[in-house]
Amino acid sequence: MGEIWIDSLTDTSCPVVLHPEFEFQARERAIRATHRTIGGVQMVYDWAEYKAYTIPLNFVNSADAFRMNQWWRDNDILALWLDTSQDLRTVEGRLTNQEVPLGQFNEPYVDLHKGVLMFEATAADSYVKTPFVLDDALRGLLDANHNPIR
């Protein structure tokens, strides 16, 4: 897995660079209903499919932890950039944790946090289709000309 960035689409500040643990998961989820009639016929209704990501994090600084927890509290719409070795994908979605995502400290530190981000896309085809510019001091300027969003 390459680098991952996350940012709010409503306040457009600098993206947070995530360094997920090895337990990172990307899944396809479905909203479906299954019913069986009196005659025994099973009816399946597929309403929608969407992507879901589980992103475990350790040693997150307090500023980034505060921003991500605030996005969760405000139910902000977020953009998640997934940089694999083959392409760069941007997924629109929300944090769906039941509890504060980064609510624990990495002991013995009191300024580094840990937790799990539960990110779910807002729709089946939720890739953000607008160009973006992401400035990175280590990798240079990344823009839509070099990294088309799929």
Secondary structure as UniProt FT lines:
FT   STRAND          4..8
FT   TURN            9..11
FT   STRAND          16..18
FT   TURN            22..23
FT   STRAND          25..36
FT   TURN            38..39
FT   STRAND          42..61
FT   HELIX           62..74
FT   STRAND          78..83
FT   STRAND          88..95
FT   TURN            101..102
FT   STRAND          104..105
FT   TURN            107..108
FT   STRAND          112..121
FT   TURN            124..125
FT   STRAND          133..136
FT   TURN            137..139
FT   STRAND          140..143
FT   TURN            144..146
//
